[in-house]
Amino acid sequence: MYNIKLEEENIPKKWYNILADLPFKLPESKQTSEGHQLENLPKIFSKYVLEQETSTKQWIDIPDEVRDKYAQIGRPSPLVRAKRLEEYLNTPAHIYYKREDTSPTGSHKLNSAIPQAYYAKKDGATKLTTETGAGQWGTALSLACSMMGLECDVYMVKVSFQQKPYRKTIMNLYNGNVMASPTNTTKIGRETLAKNPDHPGALGLAISEAVERALAEEKTYYSLGSVLNHVILHQTIIGLETQKQLEYIDQEADTVVSCIGGGSNAGGMMFPFMKDRLKGNTETKFVAVEPDSCPSLTKGEYKYDYGDTEGLTPLMKMYTLGHEFVPSAFHAGGLRYHGTSPILAALTHEGYIDPCSVSQNEIFEIGKLFSNLEGVVPAPETCHALKAAVNEAIKCKHEKESKNIVLNFTGHGLLDLAGYELYLDNKLE
Ligand SMILES: *Cc1c(COP(=O)(O)O)cnc(C)c1O
C-alpha cells in the first residue's frame, strides 16, 4: 500500500500536549525589568491560546468547529510511501512522507491558523495581525481569517515579498492585507528604514511590527505561526494522524525527520511519537534539519533571547543566533528565523533530538530528484527534511537495515520556482 488515506471520522478529537509528559522542567519565559512583555501578552493573544500556552493537560479537545474546518481543508492528509525514491537509492529502508502540501494553502500552516482565528473570534477580536517569511503563514492566516470572518494584516519580510510576488496575490485573494516589512506603519519599521532604507527585512523585525500594531489597535490580536507552545499543540494533528496511518499498515516509525524553522511542523510531527519514547516504550530517532545559513540548533547558543528584534516578546530559553541576526537571502524563507521553540530546544539540549544542517545547493538538488521520482515538487523548506531522510536511508543501505523513515512533507514548491530556476541555471549564490 503506497497511499494511506484515512476517512474524515479519523481526524483526531484532541491535540496532544507534550508539556504534560516532559521528564524535565521547561525553563519559563521571563520579562525584563523595564519591559512589560509578559503583562502585554493578554493584549495581543486571546485568553484561550494563552491558556493552552501553559496548560499541562495531556490532551486538549479540538473544538467541533475547528474539526469541521479541518475536514473541509481535506484532513486527514495522506501518508505516502516514496517507492521510486527507495528504488533509486537502492535502500532496504522504507520512506514515508506525510503530505501537508495537500492543504489548500500548500503547507501545514493552516492547522494552527484555523484554531488561532477561531479562538480570537471567540474572544471578541475582529482582526489579526501577523508576520510572514516565505509567505506560507500569511497565506494560511489570511484564509483562516476569511473562513472565520476576521480581517488580517500581514507584515511580509521584504526579501520574500520581492522574491515571491505571487504570494501577495494569493493572500489578496483571501482578503489578506499584505505589506513589505519594514514598513512605515510602525515605530520600529520607521526607525529601521531611517537607518537603512534598503533593509531586506527579517522575521524578527516583521514580528515586532505586527505585535506593535496589535498593541496599538482595539479588538486586534496578534498571531504567531510557529515557536510557541500552542502553535505546536495545534500542529500535533500531523503526528497523531501519521501514527494512525502507520498503525493501519501495521508499521512503526524508526526515524522521524522534520525541517525546522521555529519548530511548529517538527514539534507537531514529532511530539506524539516522542510521547512513547519519553515513556521508554520506543527508541524512535528524531532528526531536525536546518539550513547551514541559519543554523540556530547546530551553531546557536542555548540561552534566553527575545522572539523578535525589538524585544516586545518575552524572553524564552532557546537555541538562538541572537534576536538581531539577519540571515542571508537564501531561498527557504520559512527557515529564516533566529530562534527555536523552547520545547524543541530543551528536547535537543537533553539529547532527544538530533539536529543537523544542509546547504542550499543540496536542497535544490534533492528537490529536483524528488520531483522527478515522486512527481510532487517540494518546497525548499521541505527539501531539508528530504535530504536528511535520504541520508538516513543511505545509512540503512550500508548497514543493511530495513527501517521506517517518516518525514514531514511540509509543503509544495509551486510558488518557489524562481529558486528552482536559479538552481537549474547554475546561478544560486
Ligand atoms: C513555515 C514552513 C516551515 C518551517 O516552519 P516551522 O514552524 O519550523 O515548521 C517549513 N516548511 C514549510 C513548507 C513552511 O511553510
The ligand as a Tripos MOL2 file, in Angstrom:
@<TRIPOS>MOLECULE
LIG
   15    15     1     0     0
SMALL
NO_CHARGES

@<TRIPOS>ATOM
      1 C1          6.7820   27.6110    7.6420 C.3       1 LIG1
      2 C2          7.2700   26.4450    6.9770 C.ar      1 LIG1
      3 C3          8.2840   25.6510    7.5320 C.ar      1 LIG1
      4 C4          9.0170   25.9810    8.8020 C.3       1 LIG1
      5 O1          8.2730   26.3760    9.9060 O.3       1 LIG1
      6 P1          8.1920   25.5190   11.2290 P.3       1 LIG1
      7 O2          7.3950   26.3470   12.1580 O.co2     1 LIG1
      8 O3          9.5850   25.2820   11.7190 O.co2     1 LIG1
      9 O4          7.5330   24.2680   10.8830 O.co2     1 LIG1
     10 C5          8.6530   24.5180    6.8600 C.ar      1 LIG1
     11 N1          8.0890   24.1740    5.6740 N.ar      1 LIG1
     12 C6          7.1300   24.9100    5.1110 C.ar      1 LIG1
     13 C7          6.5690   24.4750    3.7920 C.3       1 LIG1
     14 C8          6.6750   26.0650    5.7290 C.ar      1 LIG1
     15 O5          5.7130   26.7800    5.1740 O.3       1 LIG1
@<TRIPOS>BOND
     1     1     2 1
     2     2     3 ar
     3     2    14 ar
     4     3     4 1
     5     3    10 ar
     6     4     5 1
     7     5     6 1
     8     6     7 2
     9     6     8 1
    10     6     9 1
    11    10    11 ar
    12    11    12 ar
    13    12    13 1
    14    12    14 ar
    15    14    15 1
@<TRIPOS>SUBSTRUCTURE
     1 LIG1         1 GROUP 0 **** ****
